[in-house]
Amino acid sequence: MRRFYLPDIDAESGHAALTGSEHHHARNVLRLEAGSEVSVLDGRGREFICRIEDIGKKQATLTILEETRAAAPESSLQLTLAAVAIPGEKYDLVLQKAVELGVSKFVPLSSARCELRLHEIAKKYDRWQRIILDASKQCGRARLMEISEAENIESFTRSSPRDHLRIFFSERDGTSFPAPVPTDRITAVIGPKGGWDTSEIETAKEAGFTIITMGGRILRAETAAISVTAILQHRFGDLN
């Protein structure tokens, strides 16, 4: 069933309307017609089965038939993934897979060896929001992964929530992966492809992060982000 995003669903009214890009996709790309049933998510965890009553040039009028459960339930783990931005489509892939793997919040980071500055990262937000929405539709999530404003790594490590298990992945100066402990809140930090500056590792240590080194394996930044997310969901979340 085709899925659409409608953030302001008034379920009590029994009706809804698709406009803008979602209407364009339904009418001009998918060529849906009156009588078709579609699924509509609000991005906050609710999803509804609807029937198209009319699909005009500017909007599609829907009747809400019932509320339904999202195909992909939210993970029991509140996982914040903070990853240093990298140019090109590789970072798009990280965002897409973070959605699929159940990340709750994503934080783009800048660092000493990051190839992008904060103002350059900010220009990519519209694209990243679209990637998050498309990935959510595809994988069955009804809650959109939150993406926060980009931060410098030092400010992020100093201000990150102290009630989270905070893990800082580094190619050096770390310990092996800790044994699982009961927790449902984790913040994981992934570095740039050029590695961390020594001062950044020291700042993370001072802020209370556990520095973890993944054995002797050398991973690309995008591979590390996706692999670490899967490992954390397996150890602490619902990926088992």
ABEGO torsion letter per residue (X at the ends): XBBBBBABBBAAAGBBBBBEAAAAAAAAAAGBBBGBBBBBBAGAGBBBBBBBABBBAABBBBBBABBBBBABBBBABBBBBBBBBBBEAAAAAAAAAAAAAGBABBBBBBBAABABBAAAAAAAAAAAAAAAAAAAAAAGBABBBBBBBBBBAAAAAAABBAABBBBBBBABGBBBBBBBBBBABBBBBBBBAAEBBAAAAAAAAAAGBBBBBBEABBBBAAAAAAAAAAAAAAAABABX
